[in-house]
Amino acid sequence: MSEILCIGSVLWDVIGRTASHMKPGADVPGRILRHPGGVALNIAMALRRFGLSPALLSAVGRDEAGQELIRACNMMELNTAHIYRSDDLPTDVYMAIEAANGLIAAIADAHSLEAAGARILAPLNDGALGSPDRPFTGTVALDGNLTEALLSEIATGDMLAQADLRLAPASPGKAQRLLPFLSHGQAVLYVNLEEAGLLCQTSFASTTEAAGALLDRGARRVLITDGVNPACDGARSGLITGQPPQVLVTRVTGAGDTFMAAHIAADLTGVSREVALERALQAAAAHVSGET
């Protein structure tokens, strides 16, 4: 059995990057790259670098783009055996523009994942990874690209009730999809400051303030980041903070996913919360600086 399941978006990232500052309507020189991405896949790739053996649960088309994506995942030694392969749904894609002043715009086309719905979770019921009598009890990284209805079903059902659930909203626009997990006794939420505010329908001045509010709303544990400002690990046993390293930012997409994967990997080794947070911040800094 895989050490950890990554459930959510597995797609192609198409990223345009420029060293220039950009405003709306700007037309500047840069580079356009395509590489494997999606929140679940980003987390899985990072977990593999940390020596874990992740398996992917997602939807990938049988089109040329999907075949190429599966080959790329297999070359990285990721378990793709349980991915739902559709004959009529195209492989999803994410498109973003990054400039010297940060992420300018992004569009996530995860319509095939949403259309596949509960079919991606079949291995958790048919005995491949779990069954109603023997539910999966390992660690699960779950992203908010699934539909609100399916996420709610997971939060309230028995399928992953005994799993170590780690959740990421995927984007601020999908943060509120994670609301059903605030009262879930096994869930750990990984959000940025904006997403924490959306979950609480307010805004926060700091990650510690946001962590306290989410804990008050029933969360068991939360990891909150805020760019170059201090991050916070909030739990009922207390709050701890960590300062991200100062690095030259060369890319933005995937930084939060790398942070989450590094923190999960550290947590699973049994290190202290302080050490786990430090390792996660170091890994995210290495990602945005282009070192990984």
TORDO-826827 format. One line per field, with one value per residue (C-alpha): chain; x, y, z. Coordinates in nm, 4 decimals. Each point is the difference from the previous one (the first is absolute). Layout:
! TORDO-826827
ch = [A_...] $
px = [X_...] $
py = [Y_...] $
pz = [Z_...] $
! end
This chain:
! TORDO-826827
ch = [A_A_A_A_A_A_A_A_A_A_A_A_A_A_A_A_A_A_A_A_A_A_A_A_A_A_A_A_A_A_A_A_A_A_A_A_A_A_A_A_A_A_A_A_A_A_A_A_A_A_A_A_A_A_A_A_A_A_A_A_A_A_A_A_A_A_A_A_A_A_A_A_A_A_A_A_A_A_A_A_A_A_A_A_A_A_A_A_A_A_A_A_A_A_A_A_A_A_A_A_A_A_A_A_A_A_A_A_A_A_A_A_A_A_A_A_A_A_A_A_A_A_A_A_A_A_A_A_A_A_A_A_A_A_A_A_A_A_A_A_A_A_A_A_A_A_A_A_A_A_A_A_A_A_A_A_A_A_A_A_A_A_A_A_A_A_A_A_A_A_A_A_A_A_A_A_A_A_A_A_A_A_A_A_A_A_A_A_A_A_A_A_A_A_A_A_A_A_A_A_A_A_A_A_A_A_A_A_A_A_A_A_A_A_A_A_A_A_A_A_A_A_A_A_A_A_A_A_A_A_A_A_A_A_A_A_A_A_A_A_A_A_A_A_A_A_A_A_A_A_A_A_A_A_A_A_A_A_A_A_A_A_A_A_A_A_A_A_A_A_A_A_A_A_A_A_A_A_A_A_A_A_A_A_A_A_A_A_A_A_A_A] $
px = [0.0000_0.1198_0.1148_-0.2210_-0.2863_-0.0157_-0.3563_-0.0899_0.1300_0.2540_0.0465_0.2354_0.1281_0.0537_0.1939_0.1125_0.2814_0.1660_0.2628_-0.1937_-0.2654_-0.3439_-0.3231_-0.3355_0.0286_0.3813_0.1808_0.3549_0.2661_0.0441_-0.0099_-0.3006_0.0509_-0.2188_0.0609_-0.1954_-0.2008_-0.3211_-0.0165_-0.0161_0.2775_0.2192_-0.0319_0.0703_0.3120_0.1341_-0.0814_0.1915_0.3036_-0.0253_0.0119_-0.3696_-0.2078_-0.3140_-0.2906_-0.2228_-0.3804_-0.1220_-0.1456_0.2214_-0.1251_0.1092_0.0838_0.3578_0.0551_-0.1200_0.2164_0.3034_-0.0854_-0.0328_0.3359_0.1593_-0.1468_0.1212_0.3497_-0.0045_-0.0977_-0.3435_-0.2761_-0.2550_-0.1714_-0.3111_-0.0581_-0.3388_0.0646_-0.2822_-0.0640_-0.2147_0.1437_0.3055_0.3034_-0.0242_0.2367_0.1090_0.1222_0.1755_0.2058_0.2733_0.2025_0.2548_-0.2909_-0.1506_-0.2865_-0.1865_-0.2841_-0.0876_-0.2774_-0.0489_-0.1961_-0.0830_-0.3332_0.0891_0.0890_-0.3304_-0.1920_0.1617_-0.1238_-0.0121_0.1370_0.3526_-0.0613_-0.1007_0.3300_-0.0909_-0.3149_0.0816_0.2818_0.2906_0.0877_-0.2857_-0.3527_-0.3032_0.1207_0.3658_0.0197_0.3294_0.1814_0.3171_0.0833_-0.2019_0.0805_-0.3282_-0.0458_-0.2983_-0.0279_-0.2597_-0.3592_-0.1542_-0.2491_0.2701_0.2172_-0.2991_-0.0676_0.3606_-0.0124_-0.3150_0.0323_0.1899_0.2288_0.2891_-0.1286_0.2998_0.2631_0.2537_-0.1564_0.2117_-0.1947_0.0839_-0.2647_0.1917_-0.0802_-0.1742_-0.3015_-0.0474_0.0852_-0.3578_-0.0330_0.1995_-0.2508_-0.1437_0.3450_0.0249_-0.1828_0.1743_0.2010_0.2779_0.0543_0.3013_-0.0551_0.2746_-0.1101_0.1436_-0.1155_-0.2550_-0.1514_-0.0204_-0.1944_-0.2399_-0.0643_-0.0860_-0.1716_0.2300_0.3596_0.2990_0.3098_0.2232_0.0187_-0.0191_-0.3249_-0.1383_0.1100_-0.1720_-0.3237_0.0018_0.0681_-0.2900_-0.2190_0.0846_0.3137_0.2328_0.3176_0.0814_0.3132_-0.0238_0.2472_0.0237_0.2734_0.3134_-0.1765_0.0052_-0.1893_-0.1932_-0.0700_-0.3131_-0.1199_-0.1996_0.3270_0.1117_0.1289_0.3527_0.1405_0.2818_0.1663_0.0372_0.3579_0.0720_0.0614_-0.0236_-0.3423_0.0180_-0.3304_-0.3216_-0.2151_0.0315_0.1618_-0.2892_-0.0153_0.3715_-0.0431_-0.2819_0.1896_0.3144_-0.2001_-0.1815_0.3283_0.1562_-0.3073_0.0060_0.3559_-0.1185_0.2036_-0.1257_-0.2509_0.2709_0.2337_-0.2784_-0.0975_0.3628_0.0527_-0.3179_0.1042_0.3463_-0.1465_-0.2421_0.2838_0.2106_-0.2950_-0.0713_0.3699_0.0230_0.2376_-0.2370] $
py = [0.0000_0.3510_0.2026_0.2928_0.0798_0.3250_0.0726_0.2841_0.1689_-0.1690_0.2072_0.1990_0.3353_0.2596_0.2845_0.3231_0.1709_0.3339_0.1954_0.3197_0.1635_-0.0353_0.1942_-0.1050_-0.0041_-0.0106_-0.1814_-0.0950_-0.2543_-0.3124_-0.3767_-0.2335_-0.3478_-0.3073_-0.2546_-0.2451_0.1794_0.0301_0.0194_-0.3751_-0.0707_0.2838_-0.1439_-0.3526_0.1105_0.1762_-0.2959_-0.2276_0.2279_-0.0450_-0.3776_-0.0837_-0.2166_0.1947_-0.1368_0.2291_0.0037_0.2283_0.0088_0.0066_-0.0307_-0.2632_0.2751_0.0649_0.2528_-0.2519_-0.2824_0.2278_0.1144_-0.3563_-0.0896_0.2999_-0.1020_-0.3579_0.1235_0.1818_-0.3298_0.1244_-0.2586_0.0737_-0.3409_0.1338_0.3116_0.0059_0.0019_0.1428_-0.0633_0.3093_0.2555_0.2021_0.0350_0.3088_0.2971_0.2967_0.3232_0.2825_0.3116_0.0862_0.3213_0.1749_0.1398_-0.3437_-0.2020_0.2166_-0.2348_-0.3681_-0.2219_-0.3569_-0.2181_-0.2979_-0.0762_-0.3637_-0.0621_0.1511_-0.1955_-0.3277_0.0654_-0.2948_-0.2374_0.1088_-0.1364_-0.3511_-0.1580_0.1075_-0.2129_-0.2970_-0.1455_0.1374_0.2587_-0.0444_-0.1291_0.0697_-0.2728_0.1065_0.3731_0.1620_0.1097_0.1571_0.3591_0.1782_0.3301_0.1316_0.3159_0.2271_-0.0588_-0.2678_0.1181_0.1499_-0.2875_-0.2676_0.1733_0.0242_-0.3716_-0.0811_0.2230_-0.1568_-0.3582_-0.3060_-0.0442_0.2062_0.0459_-0.1875_0.1518_0.2683_0.2684_0.2897_0.2595_0.2828_0.2234_0.0201_0.3721_0.2785_-0.0402_-0.3550_0.0561_-0.0167_-0.3516_-0.1118_0.1335_-0.3484_-0.1084_0.2631_-0.2328_-0.3158_-0.1536_-0.1313_0.2931_0.2309_0.3089_0.1681_0.3485_0.3443_0.3107_0.0953_-0.3494_-0.0019_0.3258_-0.1446_-0.3016_0.2352_0.2633_0.2741_0.1174_-0.0448_0.2047_-0.2983_-0.3761_-0.0390_0.1960_-0.2139_-0.3247_0.0948_0.0761_-0.3290_-0.1959_0.1815_-0.1166_-0.3620_-0.0705_-0.2590_0.1375_0.2637_0.1051_0.3580_0.1812_0.3654_0.0409_0.1485_0.0572_-0.2509_-0.3271_-0.1649_-0.3560_0.0195_-0.2882_-0.0362_-0.0454_0.3487_0.2175_0.0020_0.2248_-0.0149_0.2606_-0.0894_0.0329_0.3013_-0.1145_0.1377_-0.1019_-0.1509_-0.1908_-0.0092_-0.2904_-0.3062_0.1713_-0.0751_-0.3603_-0.0435_0.1510_-0.2436_-0.3047_0.0868_0.0511_-0.3322_-0.1812_0.1566_-0.0699_-0.3670_-0.0337_0.1056_0.3202_0.2891_0.2492_0.2659_-0.2134_-0.1042_0.3627_0.0991_-0.2791_0.0966_0.3652_-0.0959_-0.2251_0.2691_0.2533_-0.2387_-0.0446_0.3688_0.0737_-0.2641_-0.2282_-0.2987] $
pz = [0.0000_-0.0734_0.2966_-0.0945_-0.2375_-0.1963_-0.1087_-0.2344_-0.3118_-0.2271_-0.3134_-0.2190_0.1230_-0.2721_0.1627_-0.1618_0.1931_-0.0523_0.1913_-0.0703_0.2165_-0.1551_0.0080_-0.1504_-0.3763_-0.0020_-0.2820_0.1013_-0.0986_0.2100_0.0002_-0.0294_0.1447_0.0363_0.2739_0.2183_0.2666_0.1940_0.3787_0.0636_-0.2491_0.1299_0.3500_-0.1245_-0.1901_0.3073_0.2262_-0.2370_0.0295_0.3774_-0.0399_0.0382_-0.2338_-0.0969_-0.2004_-0.2047_-0.0092_-0.2747_-0.3515_-0.3084_-0.3556_-0.2500_-0.2461_-0.1113_0.2786_0.2576_-0.1313_0.0104_0.3531_0.1309_-0.1549_0.1700_0.3371_-0.0413_-0.0813_0.3344_0.1693_0.1016_0.0342_-0.2735_0.0078_0.1733_-0.2139_-0.1728_-0.3764_-0.2071_-0.3688_-0.0455_0.2454_-0.1068_0.2239_0.2206_-0.0258_0.2115_-0.1567_0.1845_-0.0605_0.2487_-0.0029_0.2182_0.2036_0.0667_-0.1410_-0.2517_-0.0916_-0.0106_-0.1308_0.1217_-0.2412_0.2231_-0.1651_-0.0715_0.3650_0.1062_-0.2634_0.1072_0.3523_0.2383_-0.2650_0.0952_0.3518_-0.1114_0.1206_0.3537_-0.0164_-0.2217_0.2079_-0.2041_0.2656_0.2438_0.0438_0.2194_0.2384_-0.0091_-0.0748_-0.0894_0.3175_-0.1391_-0.0904_-0.2681_-0.1722_-0.1374_-0.2067_-0.0528_-0.3738_0.0695_-0.0068_0.3103_0.0182_-0.0192_0.2601_0.2315_-0.0515_0.0905_0.3076_0.1396_-0.1263_0.1223_-0.3017_0.1456_0.3525_0.1430_-0.2297_0.0847_-0.2206_-0.1291_-0.1984_-0.2385_-0.1594_-0.3336_-0.0350_0.1932_-0.2287_0.1282_0.3660_0.1217_-0.1404_0.3049_0.2541_0.0749_0.1230_0.2741_0.2349_-0.1268_0.2811_-0.2278_-0.2368_-0.0257_-0.2171_-0.2053_-0.1076_-0.0619_0.1837_-0.2652_-0.0030_0.3795_-0.0180_-0.2554_0.2220_0.2864_-0.2204_0.1241_-0.0404_0.2278_0.0698_0.0759_-0.0268_0.3783_0.0093_-0.2819_0.1648_0.3248_-0.1831_-0.1917_0.3179_0.1651_-0.2885_0.0726_-0.2035_0.1523_-0.1568_-0.2610_-0.1872_-0.1286_-0.2235_-0.1030_-0.2575_0.1563_0.3319_0.2874_-0.0473_0.2812_0.1106_0.2107_0.2154_0.3157_0.1869_-0.1091_-0.2835_-0.1411_-0.2711_-0.2513_-0.2201_-0.3699_-0.1318_-0.2160_-0.3585_-0.3515_-0.1307_-0.3494_-0.0011_0.1996_-0.1227_0.2219_0.2987_0.2340_-0.1214_0.0693_0.3472_0.0733_-0.1288_0.1940_0.3174_-0.0419_-0.0640_0.3097_0.2118_-0.0963_0.1310_0.3446_0.0335_0.2121_-0.1360_-0.0033_-0.2114_-0.2372_-0.0591_-0.0580_-0.2543_-0.1843_-0.0210_-0.1235_-0.2706_-0.1182_-0.0136_-0.2079_-0.2368_-0.0599_-0.0424_-0.2725_0.1905_-0.0375] $
! end
